[in-house]
Each structure stands twice: as C-alpha cells, then as structure tokens.
Amino acid sequence: MVVDLELVPTLSWKEKLLGIVRDSRREIFGIEMDEEDVFVFAEGDITSSYVNGIPSINFFDKVNQFLIKDMANIMVINLLGRNIGYVALQNKVYSLWKPSKPFQMMDIENDYFLAKFQNSDDFERVLSQVPWIIYGQYLTVQPWSIEFDLAQPFPSVVMWWINFPGLPRYM
C-alpha cells in the first residue's frame, strides 16, 4: 500500500496574529477571514503592558470589533441546580439539539459552558426551542454578549415557560 502524504503547512501563532497568507487563506487569531475583514496592523495597534505584575495585551478597536463579530453564533449554557461533566453535557446537548453541523463546546468557570455554532440556523433553533431539560434540570441558554460576567453564579436573565391548564399553548 502506498500512501502519498501531502504536508499542509500550519500557521504559527505569530503568523495567525499578523494575518499571514498561506494557500490563499487569511487567518487571524485562528479565525478564517472574509475579504471585508482584512486589515493591516500598524505600529501601535497592539501594545503590551503590565497590570499588577501580570502581562497584558491591548488591541485597537478594529481588532476588538472583529473578535466580537466572530462571537455572533456563541451561546452561554448552564445547567441549573446540578454540576455535570463536560463530556456528559456535550453528549446530552448533541442528542437533544441534533445540529445540522457540529458545534464546539468549551468549559469555562462557574459551571458555564460556551457553545460555538457553525450554522446560524442551529444557533437560532436552540435559542427558540426552549426549555431544554437534562437530568430533570433546566439548561439555560443565552446568546453570548460583551456584558456577560463569569463572576455571576447564575444567569442574570432566565426565560421561563409556564403552562396554564385550559389555556391554549400558543398563548
């Protein structure tokens, strides 16, 4: 058996940061960019400093706006009243949501998880078809926003569904 391995060059972190072009692709921070997203870094666009002895990187507004734009299909999820492992939660939400394209999940502090969807239709469907229940507990889903605070132990806003007997469900 003969296998022809084609080596695909990978971008270094520096190349990703600077938006180096390889194979007609532009990437910055590991995010593939569209033509309208392309911009050139100038002197002073990225600065570094120390805050309380900890290194800090400061980006100019266009980079911040670009990173926020990339967060458009990310939602914050939290299972209320129960701690659950990453793999167990990921398996449950995949089986509940049945996305048309895979999504990425990341475990963050305070029992919060981030889910980044490739497909905006999947993102909208998950947000609109609440409530989601896992192991008898409500799974809160909310779009990520710049105001999201990890320090809060519970979401600041929770959508709640109440069913009144005899009242049609559409009301």
C-alpha positions in Angstrom: 0.0 0.0 0.0 1.4 3.4 -1.0 0.2 6.4 0.8 1.0 9.9 -0.5 1.2 12.2 2.4 0.8 15.8 1.4 2.2 18.1 4.0 0.0 21.1 4.7 1.9 23.9 6.2 0.4 25.1 9.5 0.4 28.7 10.7 2.4 29.6 13.8 0.7 31.8 16.5 2.7 34.7 15.2 1.5 34.2 11.7 -2.1 33.9 12.8 -1.8 37.1 14.8 -0.2 39.0 11.9 -2.7 37.6 9.4 0.0 35.9 7.2 -1.4 34.5 3.9 -0.8 30.8 3.0 -2.7 28.9 0.4 -4.9 31.9 -0.4 -6.4 31.9 3.1 -6.2 34.7 5.6 -6.4 33.9 9.2 -6.1 36.0 12.3 -6.3 34.5 15.8 -7.1 31.2 14.2 -10.3 32.6 12.5 -10.6 32.5 8.8 -11.3 36.0 7.5 -13.5 37.3 4.6 -12.3 39.9 2.3 -14.1 42.7 4.2 -12.4 41.6 7.4 -8.9 42.0 6.0 -6.9 44.8 7.7 -3.3 45.7 8.2 -1.7 46.1 11.5 0.1 49.4 12.0 2.6 50.5 14.7 0.8 50.9 18.0 -2.3 48.8 17.1 -1.2 46.1 19.5 0.5 47.2 22.7 1.6 45.3 25.8 1.9 46.4 29.4 2.0 45.1 32.9 -1.1 45.3 35.2 -0.2 44.4 38.8 2.8 42.5 37.6 0.8 40.4 35.0 1.5 40.9 31.3 -1.4 42.5 29.4 -2.0 42.8 25.7 -4.1 45.7 24.4 -5.7 45.7 21.0 -7.0 48.6 19.0 -10.8 48.9 18.4 -10.9 47.2 15.0 -9.4 44.0 16.4 -11.9 44.1 19.3 -14.8 44.6 16.9 -13.5 41.7 14.7 -13.3 39.4 17.7 -16.8 40.4 18.9 -18.2 39.8 15.4 -16.8 36.3 15.5 -18.7 35.7 18.7 -22.1 36.1 16.9 -23.0 32.4 17.0 -21.8 31.7 20.5 -24.2 30.9 23.4 -23.6 30.6 27.1 -25.2 27.5 28.6 -25.6 26.5 32.2 -27.3 23.5 33.9 -29.2 25.0 36.8 -29.1 23.1 40.1 -26.7 20.4 39.1 -23.0 20.0 38.3 -22.3 17.9 35.2 -19.1 16.9 33.5 -18.1 18.3 30.1 -18.4 15.1 28.2 -21.7 14.1 29.7 -23.2 17.6 28.9 -21.8 17.6 25.4 -23.3 14.2 24.7 -26.7 15.2 26.1 -26.9 18.5 24.2 -25.8 16.9 20.9 -28.6 14.3 21.3 -31.2 17.0 22.3 -30.3 19.7 19.7 -29.3 17.4 16.8 -27.4 20.2 15.0 -27.0 20.1 11.2 -23.3 20.9 11.6 -21.0 20.1 14.5 -20.5 22.8 17.1 -17.7 23.4 19.5 -18.1 23.5 23.3 -15.8 24.9 25.9 -16.0 24.5 29.7 -15.5 27.9 31.4 -15.7 29.0 35.0 -18.6 28.8 37.4 -20.4 25.8 35.7 -20.8 27.8 32.5 -20.1 26.4 29.0 -19.7 28.2 25.7 -21.2 26.6 22.5 -20.0 28.0 19.2 -22.2 27.1 16.3 -21.0 26.8 12.7 -24.6 27.2 11.4 -26.7 30.3 12.4 -29.9 28.3 11.9 -28.8 25.8 14.5 -28.0 28.6 16.9 -31.4 30.3 16.4 -33.3 27.0 16.7 -31.6 26.1 20.0 -32.4 29.6 21.4 -36.0 29.5 20.3 -37.0 25.9 21.2 -36.6 26.2 25.0 -37.0 24.9 27.6 -34.2 22.3 27.5 -34.2 19.8 30.3 -31.3 17.5 31.1 -31.5 15.0 34.0 -34.6 16.8 35.3 -32.8 20.2 35.5 -33.3 23.3 33.3 -30.5 24.0 30.8 -30.3 27.8 30.4 -29.2 29.0 27.0 -28.5 32.7 26.2 -26.5 34.4 23.5 -23.1 35.5 24.5 -22.8 39.2 24.9 -19.9 41.5 25.8 -21.7 42.2 29.1 -21.6 38.5 30.2 -20.0 38.2 33.6 -18.4 34.9 34.6 -18.4 36.0 38.3 -22.2 35.8 38.5 -23.2 32.4 39.8 -26.5 32.4 37.9 -27.6 34.0 34.6 -29.0 37.5 35.1 -31.9 36.8 32.8 -33.7 33.4 32.5 -36.6 32.7 30.2 -39.2 30.6 32.0 -42.1 28.7 30.4 -45.3 28.5 32.4 -48.2 26.2 31.3 -51.7 27.2 32.5 -54.2 24.3 32.2 -57.0 25.0 29.8 -55.1 27.9 28.1 -54.0 27.1 24.5 -50.2 26.6 24.3 -49.8 29.3 21.7 -50.9 31.9 24.2 
